[in-house]
Amino acid sequence: MKCQCCGNVNKNKKNKNNERTDRLWYWFYILLFISIVVLGIGVLGYYVYHHRDWIDAFYNATAVMSGVGAADTPNGHAAQLFASFYTLGIGFFYITIITAFIITVLSENDIFIEDNED
C-alpha cells in the first residue's frame, strides 16, 4: 500500500496480514487434527465396546459428532458408559473448538480493543 503523502510502499501491513492468515490456518489445522483424533477414539470405542464392524463404528461416531445422536442403543454397561462419556466429551469438545476459533478470528481482526488508560 502506498502512503498518500510521500508515495512510499508500506510492507508492514502486507506482512501483518500474512501473519494473521498463517495463524488462522495454523489453528484450523490444529483443530482439524484434534477432530480426527476424537473421531478415531469414537470409532475405536464403538468397535471395541459395542462390537460393531468398522463401518458401523464409523457411522455411529460421525452421527454423534455431527449432533444427530447415536444410531443404536448400546448393550452392556461398558458400551453404555462409553457412549455416555463420548457424547458428553463431544459436546464439551465442540463448545471449546467453536469458542477457540471465534476468539482467534475476533482477536486477529482487532475486535478486542485494549484500554491502556492509566
Buried (B, 14 or more C-beta within 10 A) or exposed (E): EEEEEEEEEEEEEEEEEEEBEEEBEEBEEEBEEEBEEBBEBBBBBBBEBBEBEEEBBBBBBBBBBEEEEBBBEBEEEEBBEBBEEBBEBBEEBBEEBEEEBEEBEEEBEEEEEEEEEE
